[in-house]
Amino acid sequence: MKAFTVIVVSQGQDWAVVSLPCELFIEHSLSIEAGSPFPHTALNTLANGHCGYLPTVEAFTRTGGYETKHLTSTYLVPEAGEEVVKTCIEMLTQLYAEGGG
């Protein structure tokens, strides 16, 4: 899997921003927002680099679509989406527990 930087910042415990260098499928966006302990969580995608789309595992199994074409639309393995969601939620949870930024 290609490594990239995930940045999470907040202002107190009211809101947080997650910054990622990929374009999330909506399922991943909704999962991060739902798993965030912050009342308001914004996602900033295609920031600090570019590693293509972050499709769901299911998207890699369907016929057609351009988002899962390796090296032209994504540089990531099919399991990357779940790992990124998990990492974002862990980072948000830790930041919230520390009282925010």
C-alpha positions in Angstrom: 0.0 0.0 0.0 1.2 3.5 -0.8 1.8 5.5 2.4 0.4 9.0 2.8 -0.3 11.5 5.5 -3.6 11.9 7.4 -4.0 15.2 9.2 -6.6 15.9 11.8 -7.1 19.3 13.5 -9.8 20.7 15.7 -11.0 23.8 17.5 -11.9 22.7 21.0 -14.5 19.9 21.0 -16.9 21.6 18.6 -15.5 20.7 15.2 -12.7 18.9 13.5 -11.2 18.7 10.0 -9.7 15.6 8.4 -7.3 16.2 5.6 -6.5 13.3 3.1 -4.7 13.1 -0.2 -7.3 11.0 -1.9 -10.9 11.3 -3.1 -13.2 9.3 -0.8 -16.1 7.2 -1.9 -19.2 8.5 -0.1 -19.4 5.3 2.0 -16.0 6.2 3.6 -16.9 9.8 4.1 -20.1 8.9 5.9 -18.3 6.3 8.0 -15.7 8.8 9.2 -18.4 11.4 10.0 -20.5 8.9 11.8 -17.5 7.6 13.8 -16.2 11.0 14.8 -16.9 12.1 18.4 -17.0 15.8 17.3 -20.4 17.3 16.6 -19.1 18.7 13.3 -16.5 16.9 11.2 -15.4 18.2 7.8 -13.4 16.2 5.2 -10.8 17.9 3.1 -9.8 15.6 0.3 -7.1 15.8 -2.4 -4.9 17.7 0.0 -1.2 17.3 0.6 -0.6 15.1 -2.4 -2.7 12.9 -4.5 -3.1 9.1 -4.5 -6.3 8.8 -6.5 -9.7 7.5 -5.5 -10.3 5.6 -2.2 -12.9 3.1 -3.4 -14.8 0.6 -1.3 -13.7 -3.1 -1.5 -17.0 -3.8 -3.3 -16.1 -1.3 -6.0 -13.1 -3.3 -6.9 -15.3 -6.4 -7.6 -17.9 -4.7 -9.8 -17.7 -4.6 -13.6 -16.9 -1.2 -15.2 -16.0 2.0 -13.5 -12.8 3.9 -13.8 -12.2 4.6 -10.1 -10.5 1.3 -9.4 -8.1 1.2 -12.3 -4.7 0.8 -10.8 -2.2 3.6 -11.5 -4.6 5.7 -13.5 -7.4 6.3 -10.9 -6.1 4.8 -7.7 -2.7 3.9 -6.3 -4.1 2.0 -3.3 -5.1 -1.6 -2.5 -8.7 -2.5 -2.1 -8.4 -2.8 1.7 -7.0 0.8 2.0 -10.4 2.4 2.4 -11.3 0.5 5.6 -7.8 1.1 7.0 -8.0 4.9 6.3 -11.5 5.1 7.9 -10.3 3.2 11.0 -7.2 5.5 11.3 -9.2 8.7 10.9 -11.7 7.6 13.6 -8.9 6.6 15.9 -7.2 10.0 15.4 -10.4 11.9 15.9 -11.2 10.0 19.1 -7.8 10.6 20.5 -7.9 14.3 19.7 -11.4 14.6 21.2 -10.2 12.8 24.4 -7.4 15.2 24.7 -9.8 18.2 24.7 -9.4 19.1 21.0 -6.8 21.4 19.5 
